[in-house]
Amino acid sequence: MPVERTRRGRVLVVSLRREEKRNAIDEEMARGIDAALNELEDDDGLWAGIITGGTSVFSAGTDLRVGSGPGTDRGGPYGIIRRRRSKPLVAAVEGPALGGGMEIVLACDLVVASTTASFGLPEVKRGLLALYGGVFRSARALPVNVAREIVLTGDPIGAERAERCGFVNVLTEPGGAFDAALALAERICANSPVAVSQSLVLMDRFLTGADDAAWEHTDDAMAVIMASEDAREGRAAFLERRPPQWRGR
């Protein structure tokens, strides 16, 4: 199974298990994430969740060879990107979280990372757009100039810099992200689940008030990009493992 679910008390652990493909998201994995987060939301015995990619990589985003599917009814892309949640979700990150992997992290509420972690949106290197909220959510989660740097250069930042920017809540030694994420989730679960849920929903409503317009702007920008020669060239160059030849049109 590309997505595993385990319970640690009142915490649901969602583990991405496609490390041989750098946890690239295909349709089966997206549906597995969706099913896990449906369980988290619907089970009154679960009060918090953790999503982890294992010890070597968090996720490289969409599997460009096969795609990630059409999205799910409750979660949208990857089963998480446009999901409305009332229970806290912690990202436990070891290794790269790039492209859609970074967008999964941005869709979580808290971030725990080891010093091996890195965060980036390399879409511009492929003539594409960070389609799943990466552009506007990074500008909300990071200082705006750092977000611009990530989006416009396509280069990742390391976990230590991400912590200094306030993006990473807890920084650990290599291999320590999951245990620290579990400790953080258990601290949350020591509190009233009703109070935690309502606090999370209130904060989410405040922070995401402009998201509907942001998604519309994303669709407009993506339409321009996907009609361009650069988008076709970027994908071809990536799959052919060669430098792209940009035409600027």
JOZI-V124486 format. One line per field, one symbol per residue. phi: phi as a letter, one per 30 degrees, with the letter a starting at -180 (. if undefined). psi: psi as a letter, one per 20 degrees, with the letter a starting at -180 (. if undefined). burial: # if it has 9 or more other ideal C-beta (glycine too) atoms within 8 Angstrom, else .. A space follows every 50 residues. Layout:
# JOZI-V124486
phi=???
psi=???
burial=???
This chain:
# JOZI-V124486
phi=.dbcbbcbiccccccdbbddchhddcdddddddedddddedccddccabb cbcjccadaciddddbicidjcdccieiibdcdcbbbdbcdccbidbbhd ddddedddcbbcbddddbbabdeddcibcddcjedddddddbeddddeed ddcicdcddddddddidcdbcbdeicddddddddddddddcddddddddd dddddddcecdedddddddddddddddddddddddddddchbddcdcia
psi=pipqpqpncjpppoppllhhkkkpoahggghggghghggghioiipirqp pqjbihqfqjbpoihirjrirrghibpjjhhkpoqjpqpppoppapnqch ghhgghirhqppqriiqqprnjhhijkrqnhlihghhhhhiqphhggggg ghhjqrqrhghhghijgpgpprrpiigghhgghghhhgiirphgggghgg gggghghjhjhghhhghggghhgggiiqhhgggggghghilrqqnqik.
burial=.##.#.....#########..######.#############....##### ####..#######....#..##.########.#.#.############## ########.######.########.##############..#...##### #..#.####..##.#.##.###...###.###.###.##...#..##..# #..#......#..##.##..##..#..#.#########.....#.....
